Amino acid sequence: MTKIDLEQLIKTRRTISDFDATPIAAETVQALLETAIWVPNHRLTQPWRFEYYTGPAIAKVATAAFPEQSGKKYDKLNALPGTLLVINSIHEDAGVDGENTEATAALIQTFSLLAWAQNIGTAWKTPGYINKPEFKAALNVAENERVIAMVHLGTPSGEIKAGREREAAANRFTVISE
């Protein structure tokens, strides 16, 4: 990949909300993760683990999130072709824990870019319920773990909107040389 290809990939990646019904193969998701885990990770703690819910198992996530099994948000979550739970171990040292969270965020972004390069859309979600005790218990997330994100994924369906403009980095860039 050239520099131009990478820049284009970064600038064109979008959060996708509408997917067709076809799930992404677990082997494809795992292959993307095999590359994404190469992000910088100070101390090489590799604090992450992943659970990919697809097919009928997506209902487990929807029910864990919305135990009443009703409502617009429940229906939307239950209709996804797949969602990846990105789970981190919680470290007792706050500094290491912060580094672990930051490394995992880099992993999620890298995963999303790799997926986009293969025409797989993603939506990085952090709804409030992902670390409620009931949600974690329903999906066997240990007490010493947190769900960093749910990454919805599938083949994009419908129109993909252009990205919104960003303020130039130059407006927020300061050089300090002495």
Protein Blocks (a to p, Z undefined) as FASTA:
>chain_A
ZZklmmmmmmmpccdfbdcfbdcdfklmmmmmmmmmmpccehilopaccdddehjllmmm
mmmmmmnopajklmmmmmpgbdcdddddddfblklmmmmmmmmmmmmmmmmmmmmmnopa
cdddddfklmgfklmmmnopafkbccfbdcdddddedjdddddddddfklmcccdfZZ
